[in-house]
Amino acid sequence: MGRSAAFFDLDKTVIAKSSALAFGRPFYRDGLITRRDVVKSAYAQLMFRLGGTDEQSMARTRDYLAELCKGWQVDQVRQIVTETLHELINPYVYAEAAALIEEHQAAGRDIVLVSASGEEIVRPIGELLGITDVIATRMTIVDGRYSGEVEFYAAGTSKVDGVKELAAERGYDLAECF
């Protein structure tokens, strides 16, 4: 048997809320987003929860977030996430998900956290859970700042593409993965 992995979606699967929205208050406090941005993001999350999403609305969300983040210092985002991670995420980790992750780790499987949220948010959450591999949205960075361009948007079918790509790189037989 070859290498195997367990892939976990982050939002509403491992944690009980949107990982990106969880950091809204500290991003607002530190001047990265406005009150209007907070309201608009909350509304978008509500619409998603009520009716799901389609490819067109996902593209609008991607473009909105890329423009919103344009010019932000990557180090500032990482610092905010690091400083607030335990307070904002730890209480929302599903006990069942944490136990399942531990079971897969004990069985020798690689664990991969998959999320449309940004890598600067997803990777530290993964590390909090003992997970080092993530498939997450990556923004283009120029001179330590987000350029406003999306390098990889880990949503919809792109999540599947990311999983298949990682499986090919690592030699995972997806039929043997979870």
N, C-alpha and C positions, 0 to 999 in steps of 0.2 A: 504494500500500500504506500502511495506517495504522500507528500505533505498535504495537510488538510488545514482548513481555516473555518472560523465561524465569523460571519459578517453580521454586524448589528447596526441598524439604523439608530441614530441618536435621539432625535426629538420625538417625544411621545412613545418611545420604545424603551430606551435606557433611562431617560429623564422625563419627568412629567410636564415639561413645558418646552417652549421654543428656546434653544440655546442662544440664538442671536438676540431675541427679545429680552432674555434674562439680563443682558448687559446694557439695556437701554438707559437705566437710571445713571450708572456710572459714566456712560458715554455722554449723557446730557450734563451731568455734574461737571465733567471736565471739558465741556464746550465743544465736543465733537458733533453733537446733534442738537437741534432746536426742539422746543416743545411741539411744534407742528410735525416734525419728523417722528417724534414719539407717538403722537396720535395717529399719524398716517400708517406707521408700522403696526400699531395695535389693531387698526381697522383692517389692514391687509390680512393679519393673522386671524381675525374673527371671520372674515369672508372665506378664508381657506378652511377653517374648522367647520363652517356651516355648509359649504357647498363644494369643497375640493378645489381643484384648480385645473386649468387646461394649459396647453403649450403656450398660447398667446399671453395668458396672465403670468406664467412663469418667466417669459421673456421680458415682460414689463417690470416684474420684480427684480430680475437680474440687472436690467439697465438702470433702474432707480437706485439700487444699492451701489452699483459701480459709480454712478454720479455722486451719490451721497458721500462715499468714502474718498473720492478724489482729493488728493492733497493731504490726507491724514498721514501722520508719521506712524510708520509700522511699529516702531519701538514704543510709542505711547499706547497704542492699542494693546500690545503684548503686556505692557506694565499694568494697565487697567484690568485686563483679564486675570493676570497673576494675582493682583492684590485683592480681587473680589471673588475669585473662583470658589473658594470653600464656602463663603457666605451665600452665594447666589445659586450654586449648583448642587453641592452636597445634600442639602435637605430634599432635593427633588429627584435623587437617584432612586429608581425603583429597586426595592430589596430583591425582588425576583430576578431582575435583570443582572444585578451584581452577583447573585448566587449562580446564575446560569453562565456568566462570564468566567467565574472561578472554576466551574465544572469543566468548561471547555479548556481552560488553561491547564488544569490538572490532567486532562486527557492528552496534553501535548499539542493541542491545536493552536495555530496563530489566531489572534483575535484582531479583527479589523472594524474600526468604527467608521460608519458612512453617514455623511450629512451634507446638506446643501449649505449649511453655515460655513463661514470662513475658516480656513485652516488655522488661523491665529486663535480662534475660539475652540475649535474641535480638538486640536492636538493637546492642549493643556487639560481638557476634560478627559481625554483618553488617558493621559498620564495619571490623572487623579484615580482612575479606575485600573491602573496597571496595564494599559494598552498603549503600544507604541506605533501601531500602524493605523493610518487614517486615509480615507478618501474624502476630500472636502473641497469646497470651492477655493480656488486660488486666484487672487487678484495679481495683476502685473505691478511690480514694484520698480520704481526708478528713483535712484538717489535716496533710498530709505523712505519713500512716500508712495502711497497708492496712486497709480496713474489715471484711474478711472476706467481702465480696461480690464476685462475678465479673461484670465488665462484659461481657466477650466471651471465650468459651472456644474457642480455636482448635484444636479436635480433631474428628475424624470429619467429618461432613457440614458442620460449621461452617467447616472449612478451605475447602471448596468454595464455601460462601457468601461467605467473605472474598475469595476469588480473583475470583468473579463480580462482587462489589461494587466491588473495585478496578478490574477491567476496564471496568466501566461508567463509573466516574469518569474513567478515563484514556483511554477510547476504544480499548482494546485489542480486536482481533478475536481471540477465544480460539482460533479455528481456525488463526491464524497465530502463536500463542504456543507456547512449549516448556515 
